[in-house]
Amino acid sequence: QVQLVESGGGLVQPGGSLRLSCAASGRTFSISTMGWYRQAPGKQRERVATITSNGATNYANSVKGRFTVSRDSAKNGVYLQMNSLKPDDTAVYYCKVVADTGLVIRDYWGQGTQVTVSS
């Protein structure tokens, strides 16, 4: 099992910045890809950014050039630096990791952290 705890959400004005953090515990040696997803009211959950175990990153077109995903394997953490935030970025942000349980490879999700971009 892997447990995830997110932090760093909040209220920010348009153009501002926030940094989200996600700390993993448990069977962290089995984690491969880590990433961030978000879900706005009335919309489906969408991928924001992912990072593999060798550091390869992938971003949604809507956040390219504004958001940066990173990970610290020693601390079992994944981070999302969000700059130039827009009202459309308002959503609940979820951390997700892919881990090998020894029987199957499955996703683990955090509880979510609210990000609100508003003046």
N, C-alpha and C positions, 0 to 999 in steps of 0.2 A: 504494500500500500504506500501511496505517496499523499502527503497532506500539503496544501498550498495556502499561504496567507498573504493577501494583498494589502498594500497601503499606499497612501499618497494622493488619493483622489480629493476633490474639493470643488470650490467655486472659484472661477477665474474669469477675468475680463477678456473679451476678444483681443487677440494679439499677444496674450500672455503665455506663460509656460507652466507646465507641471511635470513632475517625474513620478511615475508609478514604480513600485517595487513589488516583487513577489518572492517569497522565501519558501523553499521546498524542504520538507523533512520526510523521514521514513526511508524507503528504498531508493534513495537518490542516486545510487550507483547505476540504476537501471534506466535513468532518464536519457532520452535522445533529444528530440526537438522540443523547444520551449517557445511560447509565444503569447500574444495578446489578441483577444477578440473583444468586440463590443456589441451592445444591443441597445438601440434607441427605442423609445416608446412607440409601439405599433409597428416596429420593423423586426426583421429576422436578425439573428446574431450573425455578425460578419467578421471575417479575419481582418486584423489590423496589420500585424507584423509577426514574423516567426524567425527563429534563429536555430540552426542545427548545432550539433555537438562540435563540429569543426568550424563554426563561426559563420557559415553562409546565411545571409539574411534575405528576407523576402517581404515586400511591403504592398499593401493595397495602394492602388493608384491615387486614391484620395488623400493619402498621408505622405506620399513620397516627397522628400525634400524638407519635410516639417518634423517628422517623428524619427527617432532612432532607437532601435532595439539592441540590447546588449545583454550579456550574461557573465556571471562570475561562477565558474564551475567549483572553485574552492569553497564558496559560500552557498552553493546551490541556489543561486538567485538569478532572476531575470528582471530586466528593467526596461521601462519605456520612457524616454525623454520626449516630451511633446512640446513643440514650440509653435509659435504663430497660430495659436488655437483659434478655432472658428466656432460659432454657435452650432454648426452641423456636427461638430465633434462631441456634442453633449450625448452621453450614453452611460450605461453601466459597463465598465471595463472588466473583463475576466482574463485571468491568467490560465493558460492551459499547458500541460506537459504531456509528452508521449513517453510511456514507460513500459518496460518489459517486466511482467509480473513473474516470469518463469514458466508460465503456462500460456499466456496470451500477451500481446502488445495492445495496450489500451490507453485511452485518454483520461487524464485527471484534471478537474476544474477547481479553481478557487471560488470563493463565495461572491466575488465581485466588489468593485469599488466605484462609487458614483463620481462622474466628472461632469460638471455643469459649466458651460461657457456662456456667460451672459453679462451684459452691462447693467 
